[in-house]
């Protein structure tokens, strides 16, 4: 599991956009508390569904960046094809 802080996650999405990599979504997690990492299901984003099939890679990346920017103090794990 590789969890990225918000700034790094935004850079990762931009790099994927530059390279034409179509991400499938991401899971969001609270920072570790002792030895526990808790998933924040309400902050996860799945762009692999039919609703997003017609989106281009840049459009999907914009959706993902907007969603990441709307969060505070979370870590992200990306789902790739």
Backbone as XML, in Angstrom:
<?xml version="1.0"?>
<chain id="A" units="angstrom">
  <residue number="1" name="UNK">
    <atom name="N" x="0.850" y="-1.168" z="0.000"/>
    <atom name="CA" x="0.000" y="0.000" z="0.000"/>
    <atom name="C" x="0.899" y="1.235" z="0.000"/>
  </residue>
  <residue number="2" name="UNK">
    <atom name="N" x="0.666" y="2.113" z="-0.957"/>
    <atom name="CA" x="1.428" y="3.361" z="-1.050"/>
    <atom name="C" x="0.433" y="4.507" z="-0.894"/>
  </residue>
  <residue number="3" name="UNK">
    <atom name="N" x="0.516" y="5.214" z="0.219"/>
    <atom name="CA" x="-0.384" y="6.329" z="0.500"/>
    <atom name="C" x="0.337" y="7.646" z="0.253"/>
  </residue>
  <residue number="4" name="UNK">
    <atom name="N" x="-0.299" y="8.509" z="-0.525"/>
    <atom name="CA" x="0.300" y="9.793" z="-0.888"/>
    <atom name="C" x="-0.432" y="10.942" z="-0.210"/>
  </residue>
  <residue number="5" name="UNK">
    <atom name="N" x="0.301" y="11.910" z="0.347"/>
    <atom name="CA" x="-0.351" y="13.103" z="0.882"/>
    <atom name="C" x="-0.931" y="13.938" z="-0.264"/>
  </residue>
  <residue number="6" name="UNK">
    <atom name="N" x="-1.782" y="14.864" z="0.079"/>
    <atom name="CA" x="-2.546" y="15.617" z="-0.926"/>
    <atom name="C" x="-1.675" y="16.249" z="-2.015"/>
  </residue>
  <residue number="7" name="UNK">
    <atom name="N" x="-0.620" y="16.956" z="-1.647"/>
    <atom name="CA" x="0.218" y="17.626" z="-2.655"/>
    <atom name="C" x="0.867" y="16.630" z="-3.608"/>
  </residue>
  <residue number="8" name="UNK">
    <atom name="N" x="1.347" y="15.518" z="-3.072"/>
    <atom name="CA" x="1.975" y="14.490" z="-3.908"/>
    <atom name="C" x="0.923" y="13.803" z="-4.771"/>
  </residue>
  <residue number="9" name="UNK">
    <atom name="N" x="-0.258" y="13.582" z="-4.217"/>
    <atom name="CA" x="-1.357" y="12.974" z="-4.983"/>
    <atom name="C" x="-1.728" y="13.854" z="-6.180"/>
  </residue>
  <residue number="10" name="UNK">
    <atom name="N" x="-1.765" y="15.156" z="-5.974"/>
    <atom name="CA" x="-2.078" y="16.071" z="-7.083"/>
    <atom name="C" x="-0.998" y="16.015" z="-8.157"/>
  </residue>
  <residue number="11" name="UNK">
    <atom name="N" x="0.252" y="15.940" z="-7.758"/>
    <atom name="CA" x="1.352" y="15.816" z="-8.719"/>
    <atom name="C" x="1.265" y="14.488" z="-9.470"/>
  </residue>
  <residue number="12" name="UNK">
    <atom name="N" x="0.914" y="13.426" z="-8.756"/>
    <atom name="CA" x="0.778" y="12.115" z="-9.372"/>
    <atom name="C" x="-0.308" y="12.139" z="-10.459"/>
  </residue>
  <residue number="13" name="UNK">
    <atom name="N" x="-1.441" y="12.745" z="-10.166"/>
    <atom name="CA" x="-2.525" y="12.833" z="-11.145"/>
    <atom name="C" x="-2.061" y="13.628" z="-12.369"/>
  </residue>
  <residue number="14" name="UNK">
    <atom name="N" x="-1.346" y="14.707" z="-12.154"/>
    <atom name="CA" x="-0.830" y="15.512" z="-13.263"/>
    <atom name="C" x="0.154" y="14.712" z="-14.103"/>
  </residue>
  <residue number="15" name="UNK">
    <atom name="N" x="1.033" y="13.944" z="-13.456"/>
    <atom name="CA" x="1.974" y="13.091" z="-14.197"/>
    <atom name="C" x="1.228" y="12.032" z="-15.018"/>
  </residue>
  <residue number="16" name="UNK">
    <atom name="N" x="0.192" y="11.455" z="-14.440"/>
    <atom name="CA" x="-0.610" y="10.469" z="-15.180"/>
    <atom name="C" x="-1.272" y="11.124" z="-16.394"/>
  </residue>
  <residue number="17" name="UNK">
    <atom name="N" x="-1.764" y="12.337" z="-16.206"/>
    <atom name="CA" x="-2.385" y="13.054" z="-17.324"/>
    <atom name="C" x="-1.363" y="13.286" z="-18.437"/>
  </residue>
  <residue number="18" name="UNK">
    <atom name="N" x="-0.169" y="13.750" z="-18.089"/>
    <atom name="CA" x="0.885" y="14.005" z="-19.081"/>
    <atom name="C" x="1.252" y="12.753" z="-19.870"/>
  </residue>
  <residue number="19" name="UNK">
    <atom name="N" x="1.175" y="11.611" z="-19.204"/>
    <atom name="CA" x="1.564" y="10.348" z="-19.831"/>
    <atom name="C" x="0.382" y="9.551" z="-20.378"/>
  </residue>
  <residue number="20" name="UNK">
    <atom name="N" x="-0.796" y="10.138" z="-20.348"/>
    <atom name="CA" x="-1.983" y="9.485" z="-20.916"/>
    <atom name="C" x="-2.435" y="8.250" z="-20.153"/>
  </residue>
  <residue number="21" name="UNK">
    <atom name="N" x="-2.156" y="8.208" z="-18.860"/>
    <atom name="CA" x="-2.551" y="7.065" z="-18.035"/>
    <atom name="C" x="-3.933" y="7.324" z="-17.464"/>
  </residue>
  <residue number="22" name="UNK">
    <atom name="N" x="-4.850" y="6.427" z="-17.758"/>
    <atom name="CA" x="-6.236" y="6.554" z="-17.306"/>
    <atom name="C" x="-6.380" y="5.884" z="-15.936"/>
  </residue>
  <residue number="23" name="UNK">
    <atom name="N" x="-6.459" y="6.701" z="-14.902"/>
    <atom name="CA" x="-6.646" y="6.183" z="-13.551"/>
    <atom name="C" x="-8.081" y="5.696" z="-13.378"/>
  </residue>
  <residue number="24" name="UNK">
    <atom name="N" x="-8.260" y="4.731" z="-12.496"/>
    <atom name="CA" x="-9.590" y="4.172" z="-12.252"/>
    <atom name="C" x="-10.247" y="4.749" z="-11.008"/>
  </residue>
  <residue number="25" name="UNK">
    <atom name="N" x="-9.467" y="5.460" z="-10.207"/>
    <atom name="CA" x="-10.010" y="6.063" z="-9.001"/>
    <atom name="C" x="-8.982" y="6.079" z="-7.885"/>
  </residue>
  <residue number="26" name="UNK">
    <atom name="N" x="-9.456" y="6.404" z="-6.689"/>
    <atom name="CA" x="-8.583" y="6.385" z="-5.522"/>
    <atom name="C" x="-9.381" y="6.131" z="-4.263"/>
  </residue>
  <residue number="27" name="UNK">
    <atom name="N" x="-8.670" y="5.618" z="-3.267"/>
    <atom name="CA" x="-9.207" y="5.462" z="-1.924"/>
    <atom name="C" x="-8.559" y="6.526" z="-1.063"/>
  </residue>
  <residue number="28" name="UNK">
    <atom name="N" x="-9.304" y="7.022" z="-0.067"/>
    <atom name="CA" x="-8.807" y="8.061" z="0.818"/>
    <atom name="C" x="-8.747" y="7.530" z="2.248"/>
  </residue>
  <residue number="29" name="UNK">
    <atom name="N" x="-7.686" y="7.903" z="2.944"/>
    <atom name="CA" x="-7.451" y="7.402" z="4.295"/>
    <atom name="C" x="-7.094" y="8.549" z="5.233"/>
  </residue>
  <residue number="30" name="UNK">
    <atom name="N" x="-7.495" y="8.382" z="6.487"/>
    <atom name="CA" x="-7.058" y="9.304" z="7.523"/>
    <atom name="C" x="-5.595" y="9.006" z="7.841"/>
  </residue>
  <residue number="31" name="UNK">
    <atom name="N" x="-4.858" y="10.008" z="8.296"/>
    <atom name="CA" x="-3.475" y="9.738" z="8.704"/>
    <atom name="C" x="-3.458" y="8.677" z="9.810"/>
  </residue>
  <residue number="32" name="UNK">
    <atom name="N" x="-2.389" y="7.898" z="9.890"/>
    <atom name="CA" x="-2.328" y="6.831" z="10.891"/>
    <atom name="C" x="-2.502" y="7.359" z="12.320"/>
  </residue>
  <residue number="33" name="UNK">
    <atom name="N" x="-3.266" y="6.607" z="13.098"/>
    <atom name="CA" x="-3.414" y="6.870" z="14.528"/>
    <atom name="C" x="-2.908" y="5.618" z="15.233"/>
  </residue>
  <residue number="34" name="UNK">
    <atom name="N" x="-1.813" y="5.726" z="15.929"/>
    <atom name="CA" x="-1.076" y="4.593" z="16.502"/>
    <atom name="C" x="-0.765" y="3.611" z="15.380"/>
  </residue>
  <residue number="35" name="UNK">
    <atom name="N" x="-1.331" y="2.436" z="15.361"/>
    <atom name="CA" x="-1.024" y="1.485" z="14.286"/>
    <atom name="C" x="-2.237" y="1.214" z="13.395"/>
  </residue>
  <residue number="36" name="UNK">
    <atom name="N" x="-3.177" y="2.167" z="13.364"/>
    <atom name="CA" x="-4.412" y="2.004" z="12.596"/>
    <atom name="C" x="-4.525" y="3.059" z="11.500"/>
  </residue>
  <residue number="37" name="UNK">
    <atom name="N" x="-4.926" y="2.603" z="10.315"/>
    <atom name="CA" x="-5.216" y="3.518" z="9.215"/>
    <atom name="C" x="-6.673" y="3.281" z="8.830"/>
  </residue>
  <residue number="38" name="UNK">
    <atom name="N" x="-7.466" y="4.326" z="8.857"/>
    <atom name="CA" x="-8.893" y="4.206" z="8.601"/>
    <atom name="C" x="-9.261" y="4.792" z="7.232"/>
  </residue>
  <residue number="39" name="UNK">
    <atom name="N" x="-9.972" y="4.008" z="6.450"/>
    <atom name="CA" x="-10.447" y="4.462" z="5.142"/>
    <atom name="C" x="-11.625" y="5.408" z="5.332"/>
  </residue>
  <residue number="40" name="UNK">
    <atom name="N" x="-11.657" y="6.465" z="4.539"/>
    <atom name="CA" x="-12.786" y="7.404" z="4.537"/>
    <atom name="C" x="-13.582" y="7.143" z="3.266"/>
  </residue>
  <residue number="41" name="UNK">
    <atom name="N" x="-14.515" y="6.212" z="3.340"/>
    <atom name="CA" x="-15.280" y="5.786" z="2.163"/>
    <atom name="C" x="-15.963" y="6.945" z="1.453"/>
  </residue>
  <residue number="42" name="UNK">
    <atom name="N" x="-16.450" y="7.909" z="2.200"/>
    <atom name="CA" x="-17.150" y="9.045" z="1.592"/>
    <atom name="C" x="-16.224" y="9.930" z="0.769"/>
  </residue>
  <residue number="43" name="UNK">
    <atom name="N" x="-14.920" y="9.789" z="0.938"/>
    <atom name="CA" x="-13.949" y="10.589" z="0.184"/>
    <atom name="C" x="-13.307" y="9.809" z="-0.960"/>
  </residue>
  <residue number="44" name="UNK">
    <atom name="N" x="-13.605" y="8.529" z="-1.077"/>
    <atom name="CA" x="-13.062" y="7.717" z="-2.166"/>
    <atom name="C" x="-13.757" y="8.094" z="-3.470"/>
  </residue>
  <residue number="45" name="UNK">
    <atom name="N" x="-13.080" y="7.880" z="-4.574"/>
    <atom name="CA" x="-13.646" y="8.222" z="-5.882"/>
    <atom name="C" x="-13.381" y="7.091" z="-6.862"/>
  </residue>
  <residue number="46" name="UNK">
    <atom name="N" x="-14.456" y="6.616" z="-7.487"/>
    <atom name="CA" x="-14.379" y="5.552" z="-8.484"/>
    <atom name="C" x="-14.778" y="6.138" z="-9.833"/>
  </residue>
  <residue number="47" name="UNK">
    <atom name="N" x="-13.807" y="6.284" z="-10.736"/>
    <atom name="CA" x="-14.101" y="6.835" z="-12.060"/>
    <atom name="C" x="-14.060" y="5.743" z="-13.128"/>
  </residue>
  <residue number="48" name="UNK">
    <atom name="N" x="-14.206" y="4.494" z="-12.693"/>
    <atom name="CA" x="-14.227" y="3.381" z="-13.638"/>
    <atom name="C" x="-15.648" y="3.021" z="-14.066"/>
  </residue>
  <residue number="49" name="UNK">
    <atom name="N" x="-16.631" y="3.673" z="-13.489"/>
    <atom name="CA" x="-18.026" y="3.352" z="-13.776"/>
    <atom name="C" x="-18.472" y="3.936" z="-15.110"/>
  </residue>
  <residue number="50" name="UNK">
    <atom name="N" x="-19.607" y="3.469" z="-15.578"/>
    <atom name="CA" x="-20.152" y="3.891" z="-16.869"/>
    <atom name="C" x="-20.322" y="5.413" z="-16.961"/>
  </residue>
  <residue number="51" name="UNK">
    <atom name="N" x="-20.574" y="6.053" z="-15.836"/>
    <atom name="CA" x="-20.743" y="7.514" z="-15.825"/>
    <atom name="C" x="-19.524" y="8.246" z="-16.375"/>
  </residue>
  <residue number="52" name="UNK">
    <atom name="N" x="-18.359" y="7.623" z="-16.314"/>
    <atom name="CA" x="-17.102" y="8.272" z="-16.717"/>
    <atom name="C" x="-16.492" y="7.694" z="-17.996"/>
  </residue>
  <residue number="53" name="UNK">
    <atom name="N" x="-17.152" y="6.747" z="-18.632"/>
    <atom name="CA" x="-16.573" y="6.089" z="-19.810"/>
    <atom name="C" x="-16.251" y="7.060" z="-20.936"/>
  </residue>
  <residue number="54" name="UNK">
    <atom name="N" x="-17.033" y="8.108" z="-21.099"/>
    <atom name="CA" x="-16.825" y="9.050" z="-22.200"/>
    <atom name="C" x="-15.842" y="10.169" z="-21.859"/>
  </residue>
  <residue number="55" name="UNK">
    <atom name="N" x="-15.348" y="10.191" z="-20.643"/>
    <atom name="CA" x="-14.412" y="11.234" z="-20.234"/>
    <atom name="C" x="-13.032" y="10.942" z="-20.830"/>
  </residue>
  <residue number="56" name="UNK">
    <atom name="N" x="-12.365" y="11.992" z="-21.267"/>
    <atom name="CA" x="-10.976" y="11.855" z="-21.706"/>
    <atom name="C" x="-10.081" y="11.781" z="-20.466"/>
  </residue>
  <residue number="57" name="UNK">
    <atom name="N" x="-8.826" y="11.408" z="-20.666"/>
    <atom name="CA" x="-7.880" y="11.359" z="-19.548"/>
    <atom name="C" x="-7.769" y="12.737" z="-18.868"/>
  </residue>
  <residue number="58" name="UNK">
    <atom name="N" x="-7.619" y="13.841" z="-19.627"/>
    <atom name="CA" x="-7.552" y="15.154" z="-18.965"/>
    <atom name="C" x="-8.827" y="15.487" z="-18.173"/>
  </residue>
  <residue number="59" name="UNK">
    <atom name="N" x="-9.980" y="15.120" z="-18.705"/>
    <atom name="CA" x="-11.231" y="15.390" z="-17.983"/>
    <atom name="C" x="-11.301" y="14.584" z="-16.686"/>
  </residue>
  <residue number="60" name="UNK">
    <atom name="N" x="-10.915" y="13.313" z="-16.735"/>
    <atom name="CA" x="-10.900" y="12.493" z="-15.524"/>
    <atom name="C" x="-9.920" y="13.052" z="-14.502"/>
  </residue>
  <residue number="61" name="UNK">
    <atom name="N" x="-8.769" y="13.480" z="-14.967"/>
    <atom name="CA" x="-7.775" y="14.038" z="-14.056"/>
    <atom name="C" x="-8.289" y="15.315" z="-13.399"/>
  </residue>
  <residue number="62" name="UNK">
    <atom name="N" x="-9.019" y="16.127" z="-14.147"/>
    <atom name="CA" x="-9.622" y="17.333" z="-13.560"/>
    <atom name="C" x="-10.613" y="16.964" z="-12.456"/>
  </residue>
  <residue number="63" name="UNK">
    <atom name="N" x="-11.438" y="15.951" z="-12.704"/>
    <atom name="CA" x="-12.403" y="15.495" z="-11.698"/>
    <atom name="C" x="-11.662" y="15.022" z="-10.452"/>
  </residue>
  <residue number="64" name="UNK">
    <atom name="N" x="-10.619" y="14.254" z="-10.652"/>
    <atom name="CA" x="-9.860" y="13.722" z="-9.519"/>
    <atom name="C" x="-9.164" y="14.839" z="-8.740"/>
  </residue>
  <residue number="65" name="UNK">
    <atom name="N" x="-8.552" y="15.768" z="-9.452"/>
    <atom name="CA" x="-7.882" y="16.884" z="-8.762"/>
    <atom name="C" x="-8.874" y="17.707" z="-7.955"/>
  </residue>
  <residue number="66" name="UNK">
    <atom name="N" x="-10.029" y="17.989" z="-8.545"/>
    <atom name="CA" x="-11.049" y="18.762" z="-7.826"/>
    <atom name="C" x="-11.473" y="18.043" z="-6.549"/>
  </residue>
  <residue number="67" name="UNK">
    <atom name="N" x="-11.649" y="16.739" z="-6.640"/>
    <atom name="CA" x="-12.072" y="15.961" z="-5.471"/>
    <atom name="C" x="-10.971" y="15.939" z="-4.408"/>
  </residue>
  <residue number="68" name="UNK">
    <atom name="N" x="-9.729" y="15.763" z="-4.832"/>
    <atom name="CA" x="-8.609" y="15.753" z="-3.882"/>
    <atom name="C" x="-8.479" y="17.111" z="-3.203"/>
  </residue>
  <residue number="69" name="UNK">
    <atom name="N" x="-8.597" y="18.181" z="-3.974"/>
    <atom name="CA" x="-8.474" y="19.534" z="-3.401"/>
    <atom name="C" x="-9.575" y="19.831" z="-2.390"/>
  </residue>
  <residue number="70" name="UNK">
    <atom name="N" x="-10.712" y="19.174" z="-2.525"/>
    <atom name="CA" x="-11.839" y="19.430" z="-1.616"/>
    <atom name="C" x="-11.665" y="18.731" z="-0.268"/>
  </residue>
  <residue number="71" name="UNK">
    <atom name="N" x="-10.612" y="17.952" z="-0.118"/>
    <atom name="CA" x="-10.386" y="17.227" z="1.132"/>
    <atom name="C" x="-9.302" y="17.917" z="1.946"/>
  </residue>
  <residue number="72" name="UNK">
    <atom name="N" x="-9.220" y="17.538" z="3.200"/>
    <atom name="CA" x="-8.206" y="18.119" z="4.064"/>
    <atom name="C" x="-7.561" y="17.022" z="4.896"/>
  </residue>
  <residue number="73" name="UNK">
    <atom name="N" x="-6.241" y="16.989" z="4.877"/>
    <atom name="CA" x="-5.470" y="16.098" z="5.728"/>
    <atom name="C" x="-5.784" y="14.610" z="5.507"/>
  </residue>
  <residue number="74" name="UNK">
    <atom name="N" x="-5.852" y="14.190" z="4.247"/>
    <atom name="CA" x="-6.069" y="12.776" z="3.932"/>
    <atom name="C" x="-4.893" y="12.246" z="3.122"/>
  </residue>
  <residue number="75" name="UNK">
    <atom name="N" x="-4.803" y="10.938" z="3.066"/>
    <atom name="CA" x="-3.802" y="10.246" z="2.258"/>
    <atom name="C" x="-4.542" y="9.469" z="1.176"/>
  </residue>
  <residue number="76" name="UNK">
    <atom name="N" x="-3.915" y="9.311" z="0.010"/>
    <atom name="CA" x="-4.597" y="8.720" z="-1.145"/>
    <atom name="C" x="-3.831" y="7.534" z="-1.700"/>
  </residue>
  <residue number="77" name="UNK">
    <atom name="N" x="-4.591" y="6.508" z="-2.069"/>
    <atom name="CA" x="-4.053" y="5.331" z="-2.748"/>
    <atom name="C" x="-4.782" y="5.219" z="-4.089"/>
  </residue>
  <residue number="78" name="UNK">
    <atom name="N" x="-4.041" y="5.210" z="-5.168"/>
    <atom name="CA" x="-4.649" y="5.215" z="-6.498"/>
    <atom name="C" x="-4.847" y="3.815" z="-7.048"/>
  </residue>
  <residue number="79" name="UNK">
    <atom name="N" x="-5.904" y="3.689" z="-7.849"/>
    <atom name="CA" x="-6.199" y="2.436" z="-8.545"/>
    <atom name="C" x="-5.869" y="2.666" z="-10.008"/>
  </residue>
  <residue number="80" name="UNK">
    <atom name="N" x="-4.989" y="1.797" z="-10.523"/>
    <atom name="CA" x="-4.534" y="1.937" z="-11.905"/>
    <atom name="C" x="-4.876" y="0.675" z="-12.678"/>
  </residue>
  <residue number="81" name="UNK">
    <atom name="N" x="-5.012" y="0.814" z="-14.021"/>
    <atom name="CA" x="-5.310" y="-0.386" z="-14.831"/>
    <atom name="C" x="-4.142" y="-1.355" z="-14.844"/>
  </residue>
</chain>
